[in-house]
Amino acid sequence: MTTKLPHALTSAAHAKARLDAMRPLPAHTLASLREALALEWTYHSNAIEGNTLTLRETKVVLEGITVGGKTLREHFEAINHRDAIVYVEEIVANKEPLDERMIRDVHALVLKGIQPEEAGRYRQENVLISGASTTPPHFLHLTNAMQDLVTWYSASGDMNPIIRAAELHTRFVQIHPFVDGNGRTGRLLLNLVLMQAGYPPAIIQKEERSRYYDVLDAACLTQCYDGITLLVAEAVQRSLDIYLQLLAPAN
């Protein structure tokens, strides 16, 4: 385990304990935090995949306004990601266990109106991931691979939630079950796990894109998840800090 990881996990756990001690959180404060983090999450997750909308433009699109000079796909990506977050929040609120249907439903929202024939459907062809050191499984093996993923997840409930979320994300991305939208779907699943455990979402920022791909590739290659877990832990800490700073009593 990398020397920074134990400290990062402990720090996040302590921050979460402080946040839990403040519950129930004020309704209007919670709503404003949720809206702000959902915007950041949508912006950064799409930007990692090449979407050129700025943060402000993403906000405008989510308010129903068209941004000139941007593609229709980029508009759909913002709207779809916001809708997928709402669905993830509903899953968390209903305390539903993760299953394949849920994963396909998240993906269907991510690709809605972009590639409707592929939305929520496992790929029917083999693919390579550009720049990756591993090759996703043959498409004929996807059903078994995804069943194994859900089985592993169901049996991993005793893991630290941040470690569990990072490993689920990595395992999912390595399977690469869909033709497109795997990264966004994987990050939504990452945060589904965290939010079910009472953590705020981990927002991997576009400025971390290179590091994110490097540690993700290393984890897929070696099955050592320390690097990706540290990145996730640091992202969780940023979100926890936002909550705690806003909720801290005035001096």
Beta strands, then each sheet from edge to edge (+ up, - down):
end
